[in-house]
Structures are given as C-alpha cells and as structure tokens.
Amino acid sequence: MKKSFLSFPLAVLLTAAGLSAGEKLYQPELTQQVQPGAGRYFTGEGDTAVLNFSASDIGENTVDIPVDPALLAGKTVTLSGEISQVNVSPGPHPWNGVRLALKLVDENGRRDMPQVSTPAGSADWTTRRVSVKVPENLKSAAIVLGLDWVVGTARFRNIAVTEEVLPDYAACTVTGYADRTDVRYRPGEEMRFFFLLQEDGRPAAGKLRITRYGDDGRTETFDMETKPGVPAVCRTSLDQPGFVMVKAVLLDRDGKTVNRSWANRSCPVEFGLGACVAPEALKQGVPEPADFDAFWRKAKAELAAVPMRVQEKKLVRETEISRVYDVKVAAVGKRPVSGCLTVPKDAKPGSLPLYLHFHGYGVQSAEVVESKDAIHFFINAHGIENGREPEYYRNLAKGELNGYGFKNDENRQPDTCYFKNMILRNLRGLEFARSLPEWNGKETYLQGGSHGAFQTMAVAALSDGITGCEIGIPWLCDLGGVEVGRLRGWRPDYAPGLGYYDTVNFASRVSCPVTITHAGLSDWICPPSGVWVLFNNLKGKASMTMYQGLDHAWYPGYSHDTASRHTYTK
C-alpha cells in the first residue's frame, strides 16, 4: 500500500516536544495564584493541578497571572502549556477563543499580547506555544488564561515561560541517513529518511522544512520541530522505477530559511537524501532522434572542411615539470578552439599519453593541469581567451554568453543549439592534441565533471581510439525525462533540438571504459535518475559510485570522505 509522505506519526510527537529547550524562567503555581469562581475551578490529575474554565454564555472568562518583568526583559521567550477543550464555539474575531497569552506593556505604554493559536471544537491534551522577543524596557507582564467571548470548556496544565535558546546558525548543520545503506527498495515499499540538526557537532533543536520529490511527479512539504538527538523522520514510497529525493532545510523562529557561509558561499543550512526503485530498469524518457548519427556525420564534415590551423601556441611560463602554453586553433563558427596546454619538459617524441579536460557550466578560463608523465590539454568550452582578468569573464557572462544553452528559440533545431559548436571545438581540440609530437599515438583519456562530463561523453562518442573516460555528476542526462514526470533538475526546457545533445544518447555510443567517480543521490542539478539512464546506456566496461547526502555542490558540513556510498559496475 502506498504510504503518504505526511502520514508519519513521529511528526505529531516532535511537534508536541517543542523547539524551546532553554532555561525555565517562570512556572505559576495555579492553585496558589488563581482563585476559583464562577465558571472557574480546579480538578486534579495525579500531582498535576488542572485549571478549568467553563462558559455557557458569551463573555470574557479569563484570569491574569502577574510575572516579574525583570525575568523576561530583553529575552526571546516561549509561553507554553497543555490545553484540552470540549465544544468550544468559534469566536467573533480571530483573537477570541481559548486564551493562553502573554500580556506585555513597556515603559512607553506600548502593549503586546502574543497568544497561542487554538481551534474551535474539541481537542485532547495538546502542548501549545507561542514565542516572542520581549522588549528591554518591559514594565509589566502577565500570563492570561481562560475563555474569551466563546462558550465551551477549556482545561489548562503545566503552564510555563521558557527562555528560547536559538542555535548559533553559523555553526549549524543538518545531517541525515536512510534506513537502508544500499537505498534500493521494491515498488511500494516504505522508505524512511532521518534528519538531525547539529550545532558545532552537538545535537540541537530546531525547525526543519522537509520536502519530498520523486520521479512519480509528486512533491510534498512538511514542517517539523526536532529535539536534540531525536531525528525527524520522513516515510514515503515509490511505485515505479526511479528515484525519490528528500531535503530538510533549517528554518529560523520566523519560518525563514537559515543561511550560513560555507565553502566561500552563502547557502541554506540543509541536507538531502535519496533512494531508488529498480534503477537498472530506467530508460530515457524520449527516444533519441532517428537521424542522430546522420546529424553528427554532417556536423563533423563541416568541421573537416575547416583546415586545422594553429593560430597561436604561446609559451606562457615554465614550471618545475612542464611548459605551459596558451593555444588557439581554427574551428567552425566565430571562435577558435582555446585552451591551456602543458607538456612535460624534455619529453621525447611519441612518449606520452594524452589527457583532455573539460570544465563545468559557466564562463571562465581553462585551467592549467600538469604532470611529469602526460600531456594535458584543458579546453575552454567557449573558445574565449584564457588567463584574463575576472571582469572579462563577468562581462561575457552578463552579456553575450548569458544563459547559454538555455535559449528555447535556439534549442528547437539542432543546428542552432549553442552546444553544437562547443562540441565541434572539442573535437578539433582533440585533433590538435593528437598532432603533438610528444603524444604516444595510443593513449587518450578524457575527464570532466557536470557540464564537463557532458562534453566528455560527446567527444568519446564522436571519436575513435579513446582509452578511457572519467566523469562526475554528469549534466544534461535524460532531457526528455521531464516528459514522463521525472525530476527535472537544472537544465534547459525540453525541446526537439536538444535530443542531439542529450548525454545519455552520447553514452550509448561510447565503447571505452567509463568511470563515474561520483554522483549524488540528492543532486538537484543532475538528478540521479538521469545519471542511471546514462549508466544503463553505456556499452562498455563502466563503474559508478553514488553518494548519499551529495548535492551538486556540497551541503554545509558534508564530508565526501565519510559519506555513505555504493559502487555499481558493469
């Protein structure tokens, strides 16, 4: 039986447990501070006094319990209490009803009365609370209990004011785990995900917003308050081959997402988990274009019509082990191949393997990669200049290259897609690198992550003699998956022209060994279902390592070394 995401009983328990875990500032002795009267009386339940209010006529039946203002001034406090009620009528205004409130008056006469929210009708014992930042110049304070312009019965016990101890958000992380390390489940089988809040590595309390996403097209969200060391639990399932991803985001006391500095960026305090059903059965959402091979034969012919002319091979510097060159080579389109080439010093002709590198999405310089025993050529995705000042790349990113690859009008036809010339430049870059006298004529390796993994698969599919590929978190996989309800990720809108650039279609034409070094079970940029379709489409020897808790960029506190993982081979 399919289980609803919202049907986990622990949610109720955690809500009742509460967020506030600080010092108890004040707890009234109800029997000493409240005098019984008309519609007001005490009953006992064990050692706990229960204050009852009952009203058969509309009116105000409340009491004020004074609180020393010095106890509260300047603090963030939570008023809490257990309330049960029977047949309480709706109030004439939203603020009328069962009253549990904190009456505050400052030295300027300004009044505030935060109160808990209670529904009309009947309810069993429920812990209810309200939090407030108390002004420094507080003059008077009181707890208000009773029935306000409603009829019915309300019962109160365990009333307290507690100082709310908020976590140091700059030191908070969310962690989590699934109930199964291999995260593989049968259709309809319950999946359980657990989330914990930590502050400087210690258990902490806080509010989490948990969202469940799935390849079944279902998205559900729920807010939960957690106690230190007690995990928030999400229970869900999936009835078909595919993936479920669940994310927990830390909220502040106002219900806003908490951000902190992490890895030189500001990002939400969050954590994601994932699980799957029969991923080996996944196929691409939309079949590849019938003329896929014909299109690329024609495109490669266009490239061949442009003579391979080295426009520039400029020595930039020498390091201890290699010479570094800035390279430009003629290609199709208005831009050449551009990249950073490193060749070990004193390398003999025909002695070295070749490594081609491709960078992720963005507008940036190619990088310098070097080693003592290999040629390295890092190809710029855009054919732009390398080693320039940051402003050069920022201006291109804001102008000519803004949103490249995402323009719907370009993506309707394969010939106008931005990625066409990018791939042709990459093929020309391979041709150039193989013309170097130091290359051994046998070994060619390709490497890239994300957008670079897409380029790696394209070059491997459209070239002969590739020795091996190493990719991570591959992008543009299963672009048509959205058409069958799968997780979208961050990618262009599906359009017919993009079928010629889908990484999974390139993968089916790659025969060399491929290592997918890492992919995330909670990658919202490159969803795991698309990565699995790529893996399924590979024809040769391949391995893939899926990491639990890995998004496209690392969550605050995530450790790649200790993260749970599983490697698949074929």
Order of alpha helices (4+ residues) and beta strands (2+ residues): alpha-beta-alpha-beta-beta-beta-alpha-beta-beta-beta-beta-beta-beta-beta-beta-beta-beta-beta-beta-beta-beta-beta-beta-beta-alpha-beta-beta-beta-beta-beta-alpha-alpha-alpha-beta-alpha-beta-alpha-beta-alpha-beta-beta
